[in-house]
Amino acid sequence: MDVPTQPSPLPLCVIACVISIAKFVIQLGIAIYKLISALVNAFKQWKTFKNIVKAFISGETRKKLGTETETILKVILGIEDVLKKCV
């Protein structure tokens, strides 16, 4: 008579891998959400790219959206270096 065997439990390395992938996906999702919401908020507030740049120069973006959002916007709009060197 055969004794039924139970499936072996998942090795710890597989569980650790799955947890690591889940953390990465969550962090990436949060980062993408921050990027999108930063752009949406900036365009709601100032309507045009030109007005957003003016808001950077005057410091209005930091006051209204916060330092983190301001930094995110500078990077994704590609104006961080320009503002550093020209303003």
N, C-alpha and C positions, 0 to 999 in steps of 0.2 A: 504494500500500500504506500503510495507516494504522499509525502507530507508537503502540504502547500507552503511555499516559501513567500515571505513578504518581500515586496520590492525594497531594495536597499535605500536608505535615506540619501538625500542629495549631499554630496560632499560639501564641506564648508567653503571651499574655494568657489564653487558654483554659486552658492548663496551670496558670498561676498561680491562676486562679479555682478550678479543681478542687482544687488543693492547699489553698487557703484554706478552702474548704467542708469538706474532710476534717479539717483542724485544728479547725475550729469544732465539728464533730460529735463528734470525740474529746474535746475539752474539755467539751462539754456532757454527754457520756456519763459522764465522770469525775466531774463535779459532781453529777449525778443519783445515781451510785453512792455518793458520799460522803454525800449527804442520806439515802438509804435506809439505809445501814449505820449512820449516826449514830443514827437513830431506832430501828433494830433493837437496837443495842447498849444504848441507854439503857433501852428497855423490858425487855430481858433482865436488865439489872442491877437496875432499881428497880421494875419491874412496873406501876406506875401513874403517871399524870401528876402526881398530888399528891406522890408520892415523888421524882419527877424534880425538881420545883420545890424541894423540901426539899434535895435534893442540890446544886442550884445555890446556894442560900443558904449552905449549909455549906462550899461549895468542893470538895465530893467529886467533882463531875463533872470538874473540871479535873484532879484527881489521878488519877482512874481512866481517863478518856477522852481527856484532853489539851485544850489550849487551843483548837485549831482545831475540834475536835468540839463542845466546849462552845459556842463562838460559833455554829456551824451550828445546833445545837439551839435556842439562844435565839431565833434568827431564825425558824426554821420552826415553832416552837411558839408564837411570838408573844408571848413573855414578856420580851424584852430590855428594852423601855422600862419595863415594870412593875418589873423588878428594879432598874433604874437609879434609878427615882424612889421606890421604896417600901422598899428594903432598905438 
